[in-house]
Amino acid sequence: MLKDLNVLQKTTIFKGLSSDEIQIALSCLDVQYKVMKKMSMNEEHFGEFIGTLYLNKDDYNGDRQILTILKPGNMFGEQSLHTSRAGDAYNYNIYAAEDSEVLFLYTKCIMSNDQPIFALRGKMIENLFTLMINNKHNLHHKLNIVSHRTLRQRVLHYLEMQSGMTGTDSFFIPFSRTELVDYLNVDRSALSRELATMKKNGLIEFTRNHFTLLK
């Protein structure tokens, strides 16, 4: 689908560009199309995608922490546009929660003055700036959640955030139980006990990844 110009016009980086302008951009950006199950971020590329991806970071013990969910039409790897050294780029991994179609783009081309894409650079950088603000906003949500001292506060904050996003007190969360553990950065057994206690106390109802806030 990402090879379809009509689809590309709806993605972040190409928003506001005509079909002809997108074709010019694609000719300069060293495009690679892939269907991914799991991938590591390449410091030289950023990507558009269709599917659902998780931005993860592994600690020294190999434990995974999910930082945010990347939704279709969003992008990842935009930080490679403003790093001067390889070691400065984020040491993050991208995991596909489902089969995801990814369009990899070569970042150095968009910043070069001697490329045919130069005339389009202003609009594309404006799109990237909007993207970076949105991504920072998502990471700010994550920071607010993990800043809570108690497990219950983290759970309630996350569930209330999902309720606000869906506009209802009864909703599905996008995580399995293991993924929720990695997102909240908590122990799985402790999370299971806390969810059971919250259900017993009449705060929530849940079945697998479907939750209802009761109070």
Rosetta blueprint (number, residue, H / E / L):
1 M L
2 L L
3 K L
4 D L
5 L H
6 N H
7 V H
8 L H
9 Q L
10 K L
11 T L
12 T L
13 I L
14 F L
15 K L
16 G L
17 L L
18 S L
19 S H
20 D H
21 E H
22 I H
23 Q H
24 I H
25 A H
26 L H
27 S H
28 C H
29 L L
30 D L
31 V L
32 Q E
33 Y E
34 K E
35 V E
36 M E
37 K E
38 K E
39 M E
40 S E
41 M L
42 N L
43 E L
44 E L
45 H E
46 F E
47 G E
48 E E
49 F E
50 I E
51 G L
52 T L
53 L E
54 Y E
55 L E
56 N E
57 K E
58 D E
59 D L
60 Y L
61 N L
62 G L
63 D L
64 R E
65 Q E
66 I E
67 L E
68 T E
69 I E
70 L E
71 K L
72 P L
73 G L
74 N L
75 M E
76 F E
77 G L
78 E H
79 Q H
80 S H
81 L H
82 H H
83 T L
84 S L
85 R L
86 A H
87 G H
88 D H
89 A L
90 Y L
91 N L
92 Y L
93 N E
94 I E
95 Y E
96 A E
97 A E
98 E E
99 D E
100 S E
101 E E
102 V E
103 L E
104 F E
105 L E
106 Y E
107 T H
108 K H
109 C H
110 I H
111 M H
112 S L
113 N L
114 D L
115 Q L
116 P H
117 I H
118 F H
119 A H
120 L H
121 R H
122 G H
123 K H
124 M H
125 I H
126 E H
127 N H
128 L H
129 F H
130 T H
131 L H
132 M H
133 I H
134 N H
135 N H
136 K H
137 H H
138 N H
139 L H
140 H H
141 H H
142 K H
143 L H
144 N H
145 I H
146 V H
147 S L
148 H L
149 R L
150 T L
151 L H
152 R H
153 Q H
154 R H
155 V H
156 L H
157 H H
158 Y H
159 L H
160 E H
161 M H
162 Q H
163 S H
164 G H
165 M H
166 T H
167 G L
168 T L
169 D L
170 S E
171 F E
172 F E
173 I L
174 P L
175 F L
176 S L
177 R H
178 T H
179 E H
180 L H
181 V H
182 D H
183 Y H
184 L H
185 N L
186 V L
187 D L
188 R H
189 S H
190 A H
191 L H
192 S H
193 R H
194 E H
195 L H
196 A H
197 T H
198 M H
199 K H
200 K H
201 N L
202 G L
203 L L
204 I E
205 E E
206 F E
207 T E
208 R L
209 N L
210 H E
211 F E
212 T E
213 L E
214 L L
215 K L
